[in-house]
């Protein structure tokens, strides 16, 4: 019997001596092969990883459990909890958390282009056209955070990453927290140069206003390659921020200056709201990417409660009314189809006798990676060339022979995926038609449809924000 990719992987993990040696050496964990260092933090270091089934590059944050005090453990839990609920094209996604006796591994989406900070300090300030494109994506990401009651508390150039040339993502949720509207917080978090004056002045603060201030500092840095408040030590920096004296260079346009001043108001309630930022004159023609529809990200939530027909992915061929389809069914069923091709099915899930799969489970991590890949390919802001996912032979050398044996099947699967994608697009078009008819009798729906239509039109008209 020929082993499925999943069975082959499990066999190698259990019986291949070289794999076991690499695991002991810290070069493998779970379904991932660990490669080079790509970053460091106060309590962790980040390495590039490769998912051996999905062939997807990931970022793996590795934390030494011995060094995690009680406060750091709380921050880690908040980071994981925050990332669990977020689903936006401009926010780094969480795939899996793996715990061993000595380490914790947080597996996340990999943004290959590096940090804002490195890009600006190396190449200088952004042009305003580029800054508009990037900042509008950051605004959309922060809006998504705040809509879920999450405060980032560490927005800065080091925590914004280039996924591609014109696609940026907000990451590092180590200081994030959940907060009710207008709830006061007391913990000082983040980097002092980005700290709002109330963090130095008051005993408590409201989270959303602190994030807005940090966005103002970030925007200033993007268009000048300088910080608005500069000092040789934290004490003098604190005094400078509290005094609120800064100069915007003359080369910055007046609309951009106006926005910066609106974000850096000393009084928190005087600062621009997200809605005011979106409608300001400087960003008037920009696109603000919308969040993905929330989908089940734990297989237990689906396999434990649903029976999935084998031919469900073919439903797009039928004349089913789009509104009769389960919400976002095409992504879920296509993801399940890909899992089955790998050899992972609901029967395999049940055979594990594990009734509750979480993000710590390797199978569930595989599902999340595949689901996000499908979402990326359907989204105009994240869509990538398939060649971006092709890895060098050395990254998956253990699978060279296996891949060669299955190359014909792989081509068939690719053709099938193209067909499924085309059928899904057909269903989406019919669903959009139904939505338009419903919107004609619902005022709020009509307004939302108009906005979406305008945004799609702007994608064609605007050079600086079109992401292919």
PANU-218447 format. One record per residue (C-alpha): residue in one letter; z, y, x. Coordinates in steps of 0.001 Angstrom, whole numbers, plus 524288, in hexadecimal, padded with zeros to 5 digits. Layout:
<pts>
AZYX...
</pts>
This chain:
<pts>
X800008000080000X7FC5B80D778050CX807F88169180573X807838239D7FE81X809DE82FCF806D6X817C08307180189X81A638221D80497X8146A823A181220X81D2282F5C814CFX8295B8282D81064X825A781C6B818A1X823B9824BB824C9X8308082BFF8227EX837D281F12821F6X830A1816DE82C0CX8290181F568359FX830FA8205284232X82A2F82CC384694X82D4183361839ABX83B8A82FAA83AC6X83C0A8353A84886X835D7841E5843EBX83FBF842D0838E7X84AE9841668428FX844A384BE784B01X844068554383F76X8353E8548983E39X8353D84E76830AFX83D7384FE082478X83A7D849B88174FX82BE784A86814ACX82A0C8554F81EC2X825DF855A682CDEX82C95860F7833E5X824868693783D43X826A98760F8446FX830D8880C8842BBX82C2288C1583A4EX8389F8940F838CCX8473B8952483ACAX852AC89A9683317X8613E89CAE83479X8648488F2482F70X85792887F78302AX84A86886038369FX83D948841282FB3X8333387A488338FX825818774A82EFAX824A786A7D82794X819E0861DC8221CX81B6D85A198158AX815DE84CD3818F8X810DA8499D80B4DX80C3F856DF80665X807B585B3D813FFX80DBF8688A81138X8137F871AB81B5AX82160875E281812X82C4387DF381E19X838CB876488206CX8456887DEE82212X84F2E8758F82979X85DB687880828B1X8685987215830C7X8730386E1B8272CX87D9E86F958316EX87A9A87E2083272X87AEE8808F823C6X887938871781FE0X88B8B8888D811A8X884B7895B180FF6X87812890B4815FAX87868884CF80D1EX8798F88DB980140X86E0C895DD805F9X866168898680831X868D9884C17FA76X864C4891ED7F4EDX85843891AD7FCE3X85492884517F7A3X8587F887B37E9B4X850BA8945D7E9EDX8446388E0D7EF24X845668832E7E50CX842A088C607D9AAX837D4894B57DFC3X82961892287DD96X8213489D947E24BX8154989E1B7EB56X81C198A8587F3D9X828D48A0E77F5BFX82B0A895C17FF5DX82CBB888F37F7F5X8374887EBE7F9FEX8328E870A97FAE2X83DD6868317FF23X84B99867F9804B2X84F6E85CAD80D8AX85D4B85A3F8122BX861208516D81D78X86EA484F6982373X86BEB85A2982D62X861B58635382796X85C458698081B4AX84D8086B1181A73X847C5874F3810ECX8393E8724F80F3BX8318F87E2280AA9X823DE8836080932X81DE08871781646X8181D894BA817FEX80F968939382405X80CF68A2088268AX81A698A5C582B78X823A78B0DD8280FX8209D8BEC2823F7X829968C35882ECEX821FC8BC7B8398FX814F08C0F183418X819058CF438336BX820308CFDC84067X814898C957846FAX8090F8D0128404DX80F188DC8B83AF7X810288E1E782D36X807D98DCE982206X7FD248E52E81C3BX8011A8EA3980EEDX7F6D88E1C580866X7FCD38D5B680EA9X80A998DA7E80BF1X807568DC337FD82X802678CE507FC9BX80E3C8C8838036CX818608D11B7FCD4X813438CE307EF2EX8154C8BFBA7F204X8232C8C2597F6BDX825DF8CA3E7EA69X821068BED67E222X829C88B5707E9A2X835E58BE007E81BX832FA8BFE57D9AFX832BC8B1147D83AX83FC08AFEF7DF46X846608BA337D6F5X840E28B4787CA65X848538A7FB7CDC8X854DD8AF3F7D0EAX853618AD3A7DF97X8563D8B7DA7E993X850278B5A37F6F9X8593D8BE997FED8X851918BCE880B7DX8440D8C29680914X83E718C6758163FX832288C50881E6EX837868B8C9824FDX838578B208817BAX82A8B8B4D7812FAX820568AB44817DAX811978AA838184DX80CB389E20811DBX7FEE68A2A9814B7X7F87C8AF57818B8X7FA6A8B63980BAFX804DA8ADDE80557X813468B06C807F3X81F9C8A967803B1X82DE88AD29802EDX837338A33B808C0X844AD8A0BF80E93X84DE68A090802F9X859F989E1E80B36X860EE8AA42805F4X85BCA8A9677F817X864BE8A8B27EC62X864228A7C67DDA9X868458B4197D69DX868B18B88B7C88CX862698C5907C540X86B048D0AF7CA5AX874D48C6FF7CFDAX87BB38CC887DBC6X87BF38C5277E8A5X8852D8C6DF7F415X87FAC8BF2F7FF9CX8786B8C6D180A24X86BEF8BF6C80D37X85F6F8C1A08149AX85B158C9A182034X861928D70082289X854AE8DE9282435X850DC8DA2781668X85E5D8DC578106FX85F858E5A6804EAX869798F0B880616X872558EB077FB97X874878DF2380443X87B2F8E83080E0DX881028F19B8042EX8862F8E9CB7F8A7X88E998DDDF7F689X884458D78E7EE04X875E38D8D17EAB4X86B8A8D4747E0F6X8622E8CABE7E70CX855078CF157E1BAX856B68DCC77E740X859B88D7657F4BDX84D158CF817F464X845728DB8E7F006X84ADF8E3877FB61X8472F8D8CB8050AX839638D8D97FF75X838C98E76980294X83CD88E4FD810B4X832D58DA0F81194X827E28E28980C1EX82B2E8ED62815C8X82A7D8E388820E6X81D8B8DE2381BECX8168F8EB5881C19X81CFA8F1348283DX821768E5C8830D6X82E668ED3A8319CX83B668ECA982A95X83F4A8F8A08228DX84D558F7FD8275FX84EDE8F574835EFX85AF98F58583E76X860318EF6684AE2X86B788E87F84421X86FC28E4508368FX8798E8EF6A83541X86F518F9EA83767X865A48F26F82EEEX86F878F23B823DDX87169900F182518X862BB9033182509X860CF8FAFE818C3X86C06901B2811A6X8669290F2481515X8594990AC881029X8514F912D1819B1X8442990D3581D8BX8364F9121581FBFX829BC90BD781AFCX81E9790DC1824CFX81387916C0820A6X8094690BF682151X80F889053E81582X808E2908FB808BCX81036911077FEA7X81030906227F451X8162C8FCD47FE48X82037907018026AX823E5908FE7F42DX826368FA747F261X82E4D8F9737FED3X836D1904CD7FA6BX8384B8FE947ED0EX83D098F1EC7F32FX846448F8717FCDCX84DF9900AC7F34FX85C5D901A27F77CX861398FF097E9B5X85E138F1027E59EX85AA38F4457D77DX851048FEC17DBFEX848968F4E57E33CX83BA18F0677DDC3X83C148E4937D4EEX832AB8D9557D6F9X82ABC8DE247CB66X829EE8EBD07D13BX825848E60E7DE30X81AD78DE437D770X815A38EA4A7D06BX816D58F4347DB85X80A798FB517DFB4X80A498F4FA7ED29X8092B8E7467E752X8013A8EAF57DB58X7F5C88E1D97DE55X7FD418D6937E455X7FF138C8D67DF1DX80CC68C36A7DD51X80BE78B4827DDB8X812208ADCC7D224X81BE68A2B27D2F2X817C5894B97D0DAX81B8F88E5D7C42CX82816886A57C68BX8258E8780F7C7ACX82EC886C797C919X8316686B5A7D7A8X839F585F3D7D70AX8333F852647D420X83F5D84D467CD52X83D838579C7C2DBX8300B852267BFF5X83066843A67C2EFX83DAC841917BCA4X8397D847A87AFBFX82AD08464B7AE9CX820D683B857AE30X8147E840B07B47EX807B883A9F7AFCFX7FF23835D07BAD6X7F36883D477B58FX7FA9F849F87B2F2X7F31B851127BD9BX7E6AF84E387B5F5X7EB73855597A9DDX7E426861717AE18X7D79585A397AA99X7DB62858F979C72X7DADB862C979179X7E99186457790E0X7EDB2871F078CC7X7F32A8786379915X7FFBF87C5779245X8024C86DEC78F4EX8031686AB679DBDX8109586A737A3EFX812F98773D7AB42X80D3C876FA7B90FX809ED868A07B72AX7FE27868E77C030X8064686C167CC47X810C8862217C92DX8079A857067C5E1X7FEB3859C97D14DX80A8B859B67DA47X80ED884CAC7D48CX801208476C7D66AX8015184B287E4CFX80EB5844F67E665X809AD838547E079X7FE3B8385B7E9EDX808468391D7F4D1X80F5782D8A7EED5X81A608352C7E865X81BB78324A7D9E1X8263B832AD7CF85X8283A8241F7D1EAX82AFF826EF7E02FX83480831707DBE1X83BA1828287D2CCX83BD581D7A7DD13X844198262C7E5BCX84EEE825127DB88X85181833667DDE8X85319839CB7D0ABX853FF847B17D5A6X849D584C967DF39X84C9585A0B7E4F1X845CF862B27EEC0X84CA685A867F931X8441884EF17F5FFX8380784CF87FE5FX82FA6848657F307X8335A854567EB49X8303A85CE27F70AX822B2856CB7F785X820D585A0D7E925X824C18682F7EB4FX81B52869D07F69AX8100E864387EEBAX8137086C307E2A9X813EF878C47EA87X8070F8757A7F12BX8009A873F77E3DEX80659880EE7DF6FX80199887A37EBD3X7F3D3882C67E9FAX7F383887F07DC04X7F8BF895717DF76X7EFC98A0557E42AX7FA4B8A5B97ED29X7FDE4898E17F3B8X7F1138916F7F325X7ED9288C5780085X7E233885C780721X7E4478771E8076CX7E231877D08161DX7EF1587F2281742X7F6088727A813F9X7EED7869D481D92X7F7AD86617828D9X7F45B86293836BBX7F3E88541F83975X80000854C384207X808568597A836A8X8068C84CB382F6FX803208432B83A3DX80B1483866833FEX801D48388F82884X7F4F48393182FFAX7F11382B1882DADX7F62582B0281FE3X7EE9D8376381C85X7E227831C08224EX7E34F82599819D0X7E4F082DF580DCBX7DAF98389F810B0X7D1AA833FE8061CX7DC72833EF7FBFEX7E09884167800A5X7D2FF846DA7FDF5X7D356840D47F078X7E0A4846C77EDE9X7DBA7854157F241X7D031853307E8F6X7D95C84F087DE24X7E25E85A837E0F1X7D6CE863E67E01AX7D34785DFB7D303X7E12885F137CDE1X7E1DB86D2A7D277X7D552870647CB4FX7DA53869FE7BEE2X7E72B871457C029X7DFB087E0C7C140X7D89887AA97B4ADX7E570878527ADA9X7EAD2884FC7B32BX7DF3188C877ADD5X7E116886CC7A04AX7EFA3889947A0E8X7ECAC8979F7A4BDX7E3E8898C9798DEX7EEDE8944478FF4X7F82889DB879682X7EEDC8A8FF7940CX7EE208A5D978597X7FCDE8A51C784A1X7FE388B1AE78C35X7F62A8B90378234X801278B7AC77853X80C858B977781AEX80DF08C73F786F0X8154B8C34C7930AX80BA88B86F795B8X8006D8C1FE79445X806498CB2279E47X808BA8C00B7A7E3X7FAF38BAE77A65CX7F5A08C88B7A907X7FD818C98C7B586X7F8F08BC317BA31X7EADF8BFBC7B754X7EC4B8CC5D7BEF7X7F2218C5117CA89X7E7188BB2C7CAFEX7DD728C66D7CAC6X7E4698CD407D5E4X7E38D8C1117DE49X7D4DC8C2D47DE8CX7D5788D1887E0C9X7E00E8D2757EB35X7DCE08CED67F930X7EA6E8CFC77FED6X7F15C8C63C7F5CEX7E7448BBB37F38DX7ECBD8AF247F94BX7E3058A42A7FA59
</pts>
